[in-house]
Amino acid sequence: MPKSPRKIVQENVIIETRQLLKIGRSHYISVPKEFLEAHNLKAGDWLPIAANHILKIIPMSESRKMLEIIDEPIEKETQTENTS
């Protein structure tokens, strides 16, 4: 599929097609320059990701909030059965 024209749907929201590249055994996708500049990212920086049916690259400012959620203990609800 050829590269689609860039579409800006909201301020700072860019939608375009990126090609998945295979180098060795790994797969890569490039990140838009505007994203890198907006989040002051450079080669070698670590980027948290969240993935299920959608892959989201998370800027470090947002990832701190995500990591706080992940680190919160999960409270298990206990159910008691009424035997009357």
N, C-alpha and C positions, 0 to 999 in steps of 0.2 A: 504494500500500500504506500503510495507516495505521501510525502509530508503534506499535511493539510494546512491551509492558511490559518494563521493565528487568530483566535477569536477572544476578545476581552469581554467577559460577561458582566463583570462588576469591577469596581476599582480594585486593583491588585489580584484579580482572578483571571488566569489565562487558561484557555483550553486549546490544546493542539495535540496532534499525534506525534508520538516519539517512537522510534524503532528500538526494539529490544536487541541488543548485541550480545553475541557469544564470543568470549575471549578465553581460550583454554576450556576449563570445565565450568567457568562462572558466566553468569548473564548480567548485563548492565543496561541501564537506561540513563540518558543524560538529563541533567536538571537545568531548567531555564535560567539564563543569566540573571534575569530580574529577581528570581527567588534567591539566588546566591547573594546578590548585592543587597537585597532587602534585609537579609538575615546575617549579613557579614560572614559568609561562609567561604572557605577556601579548601583546596585539595588537602586531603588528610584529616579533615574534621569528621567527627562521628555524628551521624544523624539517626535518632530513634525513628523507628517505623512502627506502624500499627497495620495489621493485615487480617482480613477475612476475605470477603468477596471484593473489597476495595482496599487498595494499597495507599496508605497515607504517609508521606514524609513529614515529620514533625519538627518545626524549628525548636531550638533549645529552650526558648522562653516558654513555649507551650508544653514542651516535654516535661518540664519541672512539675507542672500541674498533673500531667499524666502519671509521672512516677510517684507522686504523692498518693494518687488514687490506687495504684498498684500496691504500694507498701502498706495501705490501710488493712488492718486485720478483717477478715471476712467473718461476719457474725452468722452463725448457723442458727436457724430457727428450730426450736424443739417443739414438737407437737405432742400433746398429751391426748390420749384417747379416753373418751368418757365411756365408762362401762356401767351404764345404769340399767 
